[in-house]
Amino acid sequence: MNALKHLYPPIEPFDTFELSVGDGHTLYVEQCGAKDGLPVIVLHGGPGGGCSPFMRRFFDSKCYRVILFDQRGCGRSKPHASVQNNSTWHLISDIELIRERLKIDKWLIFGGSWGSTLGLLYAQEHPSRVACLVLRGIFLHTKSELNWFYGGGAGKFWPKEWHDFIEEIPTEERNDLILAYNRRLFSGEINVETHFAQLWAAWENRMASMAGDQTNAVPPGKYSLAFSRIENHYFINDGFLNEDNHILNRVDKIAHLEGYIVHGRYDMICPPIAAYRLAKKWSKAKLNILPNAGHALSEEPIAKQLVQIMNDLSCNKNDLWD
């Protein structure tokens, strides 16, 4: 499958800057597309994944003003791989700082996986600042979702990859792999941290697409260190949420907003049940479970559907911004 044929051509930012958000963190922020276009904030996954040029290509550059940023500790933001003063609520405050800095009154949320989590939480905290949400690969940050992925559920479908993930963890620690990896990702020994960071990242990367492409499954050490440390930090702290069903129990706060949910039927990282439960409680959300797709943004059916949604929304812009 070739997602690229459905995307817009590569584009360079018309603006990049570093934004100091306090607590010792500085974020990388970029703007692409039309300076006077419909504003969209792109929320990357992970947490700790960082944004990429690929993410710019889902939008008509003549219609949209696309804002991307690397969340605390990852990508080009500084300090690299830091989990100090790095929580869900810090990130929500950062999004508001970016909006205020750019003098945007209201924008569209575009996010997948952890980006869908953050987008939903931001919208629940600041509903008046959101025009619409376009979400992919829903992750509600519940214990059952984490237990599926780190407790052996996904491993039943990918046994060799699961074996690789748990092999270096002593048997007595395997009942809580998030904790076991936490001990190693924060051991204070850079070689140990990097090694286990790559194992952690590779397990997720191998699940991302239906094809299970192993070519780039093990990312470089620097990327892995940020991705794995930050993701593990959030997971071991339950996403810094007040309760297990925090998002579902607050859907009423976004009940008036339109939403578009795109989810792969064979998503091994974030099973479609989360998208289904969200759509059942959010009457203005349109759920599309794609029959031949997994988790990744780069899956062809997912990319095609997201571009179509963004094209349709650009044609109905007055309905969203009224």
N, C-alpha and C positions, 0 to 999 in steps of 0.2 A: 504494500500500500504506500502511496506517495502523497503525504499531506501537503507538500510544498506547492503542488499545482493548484490548490484551492486558496492559497494565501496571496496577499498583496506583495509586490516586490520589496526587497530590502530597503530600509530607509535609515537615514542618520538623524540624530537629534538636532533640533534647532537651538536647544538650550540644555546645558548641564551645569549643575552646581552642587556644592557640599552644604548641608544644612546641619548646624549644631543644634541638637535637641536636648542638651543638658545631660547630666549623669555621666559625662565623659564620652558620650557617643556622638559621632558625626555621620550623617547619612549621605549616600550618593543618590542624587535625583536627576532625572532627565525628562525632557519634553520632546515629543515628536508630532509630526503631522501639521495641522492647520492651527496657527496661533489664535484664531478667533473661532475655532471649531467647537463641537460639543465635547466638554471635558469628560475624560474617562481616567479613573485611577486603576492601574493594574496591580494586583496583589499576588505575588509569587508564592510558591508552595514551600514545603519543608515542615516546620519553620527552619530557616537557614539555607534555603535553596538559592536565593539571589535571582535577579532578573537577567534576561538575555536578549540579544537582538532579535531572536526568533519571535519573542512575545510582541514585538512592534507590528508584526505583519498580519494581524487579525482585523485591522481597521483601515478604512478608506482614509488616506492621508489628506484628502480634500475636505472631509467632513468632520473628522475627529481631532481633538487636541488630546494626545495620549501621554499620560504621566506615569512613569515607572520609577521605582526606587528599590534599593537594596535595604531590607529590614536590618535592624540592629545586629551587628556582629558578622554579617555575611556579605559576599560579593565585594563591592568596592567601598562599603561602609567600614568605619573604623571605631574601635579597635577590632581586629580580625578575630573571629571565633570566641568573642567575649560573651559570657552569660551574666556578667554583673549588670544589675539594673536592666535586665532584659526579660520582659514578661509580656503577656498579651495586652495588659492595660497600658504599658509603655508604648506598644506599637499603635494602639488606638489613638493615644495622644499624639504620636508622631504623625499619623495620617491627618489629624486635624491641623497640626502645625504646617504641614505641607499645603493643605487647602488654604489656610489663612495667608501663607507666604505668597501663594500664587493668585490670591484675591478671587477665588472661585466660590460662588455662592452654593452651587449644587452640582454634583457630578454623578456619573454612572460608575457602578462598581463592577469590575471584571476580575474574577479570581477563581482558581481551581485548587482542589485538595485542601491543604492548609490555607490557601488563599480564599477558599470559600468559607472556611471557619472564621477567619479574620474579617472578611467582608460582611458576613451575617452579624457578627458581634459589633462591628463598627456601625452598621445600619441600625441595630437595636439601641445603641447608645446615642446616635445622632441621626434619627430618621429624617429630620427636616433638611439634611444636607445630601440626601440620596434621591436621585431621580429614578433609578431602576437598578436591579442586580442581575448580572449574567454570570452564572456559576457553573462550574464543571467539577465532577468527581467529588461529590459532597462528603465532607468529613466533619462530624459534629463533636468531635473530641470527647467521646464517651469511653467508659471502661470496656464495654463490649467490643468496640472497634479496635482498641489497642490490644485486647486479648486475642482477637481474631488474627491480627498480624504478628504479634510477638508471643502468642501463646500456643501456636501450632496449627491454627486453622488454615491459613494460607499454605503452610508447610505440607499439608496433606496433598496439595495439588502440585507443589514444586519440591519434592522430597530431597533431591540432590542439593538444591540451593539452600534448603532449610538445614541440611546436615552441615554444609559449609559455614552457615551462620552460627550454629551452636557448638561446633566441634571443639573450639578452643576454650569453651566455658566449662568449668568442672561440673560434673553431674549434680552435685549438691546445690549449685547455684541456678540451675536451669528452670526452677519453678518461678523465677522472676528475672527474665532476661533483660528487661529495661534497667533494673537495679544492677545486675551483673555487668552490663556494658557501662553503666554510669561509673562504677568503680574504676574501670579501665580507661574510659574517656577523660577522666579527671584524676588520673593517677599521679600527675606531676612529672611523668617521664615522657618526653615528647615522642620517642620512638614507639612506645607502647600505645600512647594516645592515637598516633597516626595510623598504626596498624589496625587497631580495633575500629577506628573511624572509617577506614576503607572497607572493613568487613560489614559494618552497619550500613553504609551507603550502598554497597554492592547488593545486599539482600533486597533493599527497596528498588534499586534500579532494575534488577532482574525481573521484578514483578510488574513493571510499569506498562509494558506493551503485551498484547496477545502473542506476538511472535517470540517473546522472551529473548530478544537479541542480547547475546553475551559480549558482543564486540567491545562496547564501551561501558561494561557493567561496573568495573572498578575505576572510579574517578580519581584524579590526581590527589595527592595527600593534602595539599592546602585547601582545596575545595571540600574534601571529605571531612577535614577537621572542623571547619565551621558548620557544615551541614549536620554532621553527626552529634557534635557537642550541643549545639543549640536545640536540635530536635529532641534529643534525649533529655535535655534540661526541661523542656516544656512538658514532655510526656511524664517524667517522673514527678512533676508538680501538678499533674492533672490539668494542664493548660491554664493554671492559675484561675480556674473557674470556681464559682461558689457551690455548684452542685453538678451531679453527673449529667443531667439533662438540661443544663443551663440554657442552651440555645432553643431547644424545642419548647421549653416552658415560658419563653419570652417572644414567641412568634407573633403574639398580638401587637407588639410594638412596631412590626413592619407589615401588618395586615393590609394596609392601604397601598403598599408599594407593589409594583409589578416585578415579577421575577421570572427568569428563564433558567431552567436546570437541565444540564446535559450530562448524562452519565452512561458509561459503558457497561453493557450487560455482564461482561466478564472482567470487571475491575477487581483484581485480587488484593489491592491495597485498601481501597475503600469500597466495600460491598454495596450494591445498589439499595439495600434496605434503608440506609440512612437518607438517601434522596427521596425514596418513597414516603418515609415517615414525615419528612419535612414538607413535602408537597401536600400530604393529607391534612396538615395543620395550617397551610398557607394557601388560601383559596385563590389568590391572584398569581400564584406561581404556575408556570407551564412546565411540566415534566416530560422530558424526552429521553427514554432509555434506549440507547442505540444497540442493536442486536449483534453487531460484529466489531465491538470495540472493547478495549481494556481501560486503563487508567490515564495514560499519558496524553498531554496536550497535543503531542505530535501524531497521535493515532488519526488516520485519514478521516474516518467518519466524524470524529469529534471536531477536528479542525474545520472540516466542511460545514458542519452544523453551526459552529460558533461564528464563522465568517458570515453565514447567511443571517443569523440573528442580528449581528451588528449592522449589516446592510439594511435589514428591515427597520431597525430602530432609527437609523439615520434618516429614513424616509418619513418616519412618524414622530419626528423630534418635538413638534409642538405639543403632542399629547403628553410627553414626558415632562417637559419643562414648564407646563402651565401651573 
